[in-house]
Structures are given as C-alpha cells and as structure tokens.
Amino acid sequence: MAAGATLITFDKVWKSYGQGEAKVHALAGVDLAIRRGEFVAIMGPSGSGKSTAMNIIGCLDTPTAGTYSFMGIDAGRLDRNRRAMLRNLYVGFVFQGYNLLARTTAAENVELPLIYRGVATRERRDLAMQALAEVGLVGREHHTPAELSGGQQQRVAIARAIVTRPTLLVADEPTGNLDTARTHEIMELLTRLNTELGLTIAMVTHEADVARYAERTIRFLDGHVASDSKNLEVA
Amino acid sequence: MIWETVRLSLRSIRRNVLRSFLTLLGIVIGVAAVIAMLTIGSGTTEKVKADISKLGSNLLVVRSGRPAGPGGPGGLDQVVRPLAEKDLAALVAHLTGARAISPASQKQVRVIFGTESLTSGVTGTDSAYLDARDWKLVSGRPFSDSETRSGTGVCLIGETVRQQFFGAGDPEGEIIRVNRTSCKIIGLLEPKGYTGFGQDQDNVVLMPLHAYQRRIAGNRDIDNIYIAADDRTPTSELQPRVEDILRDARRITPERESDFAIRDMTQIADAMASATTTMTGMLGAVAGVSLLVGGIGIMNIMLVSVTERTREIGIRLAIGAHEKHILIQFLVEATVLSLLGGIIGILIGLALAGLASVTLTIPFVPSPAVILLAVGFSALIGMVFGFFPALRGARLDPIDALRHE
C-alpha cells in the first residue's frame, strides 16, 4: 500500500437541506484531501458542517453537489447498498456513545461486521479474539456492555471497527463520554493503530487536547474549511 | 447466515418473554381453535359415518305416511294407513335385488327381571332382521321361522339389558317380563355402542313380530319394513322397485300420492357427513379469523420492535449491513415468532381435540395435512405481517437511526 497516496477527496462538495427560503447549506463547496495513513482531527462548533463532512467521509451520506471520491471511487454517486458494501469492506466506525449492541457479548459485537461479510463462524471467532487482544481486552470477551466500563466499551467498539482491517477509521467524538485518564488511554490506542497498522483515522472532536493526538487538524466554520494545519508533535 | 439470524431472533424473542408471549397468544388461540375444530370435526364425521353404517349400509326403510314434505310426514288430508302383512308379503314375493326383507315394530317398554327393571326399545320382527340390519349374535340363536309365525315368547337381548339384569352372567334360558308378557332369552346381540345422537343401541329386546303385535302393541300393524340391497344392487335402483310393488299392493291409483315413505340410509349417511363437513369448515373459517387477528398482533409488535431497535439498525447499517440483511433479520424474527405460536397452538388444539374425543366418545383423528397446513399458515402469517415492519426497518437512514435515542 503506497503510504501517502490520496485516500479521500472532496471536490466542491455541497450538502444542502430544505427548500427555497428555508434552504440550509451544511457544506458550501468544500475542497479537501486526506492521504492514506493520516490521522486527522476535525473540529468546529456545532452547525459548522463537521458532522455532515464526517458522514460523507464515512460513506453514510452523499453530497448534494460536487464529488466525493473514496479510494478513487466516486462514492457520492453510489446507491445505499453499494455504500454499505464499501463501509463493510473499508470503513470502521467509532461513536461517542460506543453504540454496542446491548445484551450481546464483546466478542459477538466485534464479530458483527464479519457476519455481513459472510465470514465463517470459526474464522469470525478467531478474528474477533485477535481484535480484542489488540485493544487490550483479553479476558473480557464474554462480558456484555453492561458489565464493562466506558473505556472498555469504547475499546470493544474500536475492536469492532478494526476487525475487518479497514482502510479508514471514522471516529465521532470517541472520548466524549470518558474522563481524562480514559481519554488518554483511548487516544494512545488510536495513535498506536495509526502508526502500527497504518490506519487512516478521521476523528471529530471539540476538545483541543484530544485533537492534539492527531497530526493534522481541519477546522470547519459555516460549511467551509476555516483552517487546515499540521499539529506539533505530541510530547 | 440464516441459522445465525434464527438464533438472533430467538434471542430477541427471549429477551421480551412476556411481550412475545402476549403477541403469540393471538396466533396460539387461532391455530389451536382451527386445529381443535377440524380435528373434532373429522372425528364427528367418522363417527357419523360409522353410526350410519351400523344402521346398515345399503338399507331402505319403509314406513307408513306420506314422504316428508312441506306438510310434514303423514299430512292432514288423509288418515295414515299402516303397513300390513300383505305389503311385506308382496315385497318378499316380487322384489328382486334384495338380500333381506324384514318387518319391525318398535316401542319403548318396561322390561323386568326379578326386582330389576329397565325401559328398553322392544322390537317385534322376524328372523331376517339380523341380516337386514347387519347385526350379529354373540351367543344363542335367532328366532326360528316357526317361532316367528306362531309368535312364541322368545327374545334376543342387547348388551345393556344383559348388564342390567345379569351382570357379566349368561342370560340364555332366563325368563324376562316384557310389559305383561314373559319371554325366554334365546340369544345375546353383539354390542354396538351409542349412536352420534346419544342413543344406546344395546338397550334393545327383539321378539317375534306376532308376539309383539299380540302381547304388546295390541294390533297387527307393521311400523317399518327394512330392505337390505344385495351387493350388486344400489339402493337408488332398488327404491323405485319397492315403491312400485307397494303402490300395487296397497292399491294406490296412479293419480294419488304414495301413503308410505322410503328412506335410503345411504343417502342419509351422505347428507349427514356432508352437513358435518360443512359445519366443520364454517367453524374452521371462524377460527381462521382469529389467526388474522393474531397476524395483526404480530405486525403491531414488530413495528414496536423496529422502533425500539432503531439504533441497533443504525449500527448494523453503518457497519455494512445491506437493506436485505435487516429485512431478513426482522422477517425471520416475525416468522419464528408466529411459527412458535403455531406450534404451541397445534399442541393445545390437539390436546383440546383429544379431550373432546374422550368426552364426546368420538374417534381422535388428527390430520397430518391439517397440522402441516397450520404450520405453514402460521409461518406465512409471520412473513406477511412481518414484511411491512421489516421493510420499514430496512429502509431507515443509518444517520437518522444512529441519532435515535
């Protein structure tokens, strides 16, 4: 995999909601590029368009106008099911609220994306165990979310995101529900995945401390990219 | 994949045991009702058929009075002329295609032995009666021709009469009192059980016609003439011949209606069986309506389930589930749910039918076809009524679904 090649491009991307006078532009002609292996923090106040941008990056949403290309594919023009396939093959998701299936064990949660890939039961189990080991949750495989702490739940979510060996990890406020110590642990984990696996990470956050773990910060304001800068190396 | 989905749906059903159970109730009751109705219905049909064949298959019964019509049997415009010995004689002399022809006059009469008494159906007849009705003797002998002619005080008794007077003992040679006359028991009839109308066919006493006429009826009338067709002759062919001979014997001019009626037991059997079948079908249809109601219950609960699990659907969609995966997941859940209800319903329905067959003394005839149909139908209900909620879940926008609280 050629590190540094462009993974994601926004070419004059617009996203509009509503009609006529009430029409709102969440994104107003955004140009953006993210290369493979980058760890990008996306910041901005609520309503700035950062969430909309993230949804398009994660192939959950499509632009109203302009082109979104992912891995050279015009992902903005694909139908629901093709985007679902793209997500399943190349994108992992981590959410603020963990979004694990309740009353379902950690291992089963991690196996979930593999089920939709049609991976055989045994291989699924092995891959899930491996992913859980990578996030440091050995021995917790058969706990349900209710039996795990917030930090542990987010680790399960990360394991679920990386079990398919995705190209891109989309993280939406991954530490929003965690205390400082837990936040640090999770960010260390994401940084490690970024460097060790070469995983491209796009992370939305509103905390500057968290954004500092990324190597680049993109700030959104009123549907535009307000600033795009390299971060200083974290100590 | 499918097995995985079935396991998943079982788990989600288990999670909401009470709710699932209440949802199932509609299907359970519906299927149980259908199964019970149809099983009891076919048992009743069997019973009716068996009863009618006990009356004697290929049997014509002639009795005096006009054929049943709008005015009812007998009518008002003519005095009922009873059947007489010469009518019987004419039939015996001229009728072809009959295996047995026998007269019978009946009356409920008090029968006494020692200090015991019993009201029993006493029939005066001749030796051809057993053949005509297809009745058999367990022990003893039928009346001889001379006993029939002279009206000797001898009789054959049914099982109920024997039990009342003699328990399990041998009744032969004992003397019982019938009305004010006494007769000697010469044989015991084979037990036949109850008819579908609750009539005890074993509470009978048979005696020679002349003895009956003289000592019990006090006249020379014949109530009925039983005519059993032989194997080659259908009753429908025999009936007009009987009518011709009797009109002739009774000197009925062509412009007048017959003053006797001929009943074809085969026709009655068919009519009764088809009436039972119609009844069963109707009850089954009514029970089927409750299946529909059950289906709506399933739809309702699946809609609730989809709404409740919107976030889960969002996660699955984000992770890469296709629309069809979500659709199948909820369809399978609805189907498993209603299939479960169907199976419980079948078990309850069969139990009810079993209970009914014991209390109503009808045969228990569960039909594999009906059971399979019920299984298939309940699965179909799940699929049909689960489809709309499942589609609704599958069509959710993953972004909205993930935002759902």
Contacts between the chains, C-beta under 8 A, distances in Angstrom:
chain1	res1	chain2	res2	distance
A	55	B	399	5.5
A	58	B	318	7.5
A	60	B	318	6.4
A	60	B	398	5.3
A	60	B	399	5.3
A	61	B	399	6.0
A	80	B	323	6.4
A	81	B	322	4.9
A	81	B	323	6.1
A	81	B	324	7.9
A	84	B	317	6.6
A	84	B	320	5.4
A	84	B	321	6.5
A	84	B	322	5.1
A	84	B	323	7.8
A	85	B	320	6.8
A	85	B	322	7.4
A	87	B	318	6.6
A	87	B	319	7.1
A	87	B	320	4.7
A	88	B	319	6.8
A	88	B	320	2.4
A	88	B	321	7.9
A	89	B	320	7.4
A	93	B	318	5.1
A	93	B	319	6.9
A	95	B	402	7.1
A	99	B	311	7.1
A	99	B	314	7.7
A	99	B	315	4.9
A	99	B	318	8.0
A	99	B	402	6.9
A	100	B	315	8.0
A	101	B	312	5.9
A	101	B	315	6.7
A	103	B	15	6.5
A	112	B	315	7.9
A	112	B	316	7.2
A	112	B	319	5.8
A	113	B	319	4.6
A	113	B	320	5.6
A	115	B	1	7.4
A	115	B	4	6.2
A	116	B	316	7.6
A	116	B	319	6.7
A	116	B	320	4.9
A	116	B	321	5.0
A	116	B	322	7.3
A	116	B	325	5.9
A	117	B	320	7.3
A	118	B	1	6.7
A	121	B	4	8.0
A	160	B	319	7.4
A	164	B	320	7.9
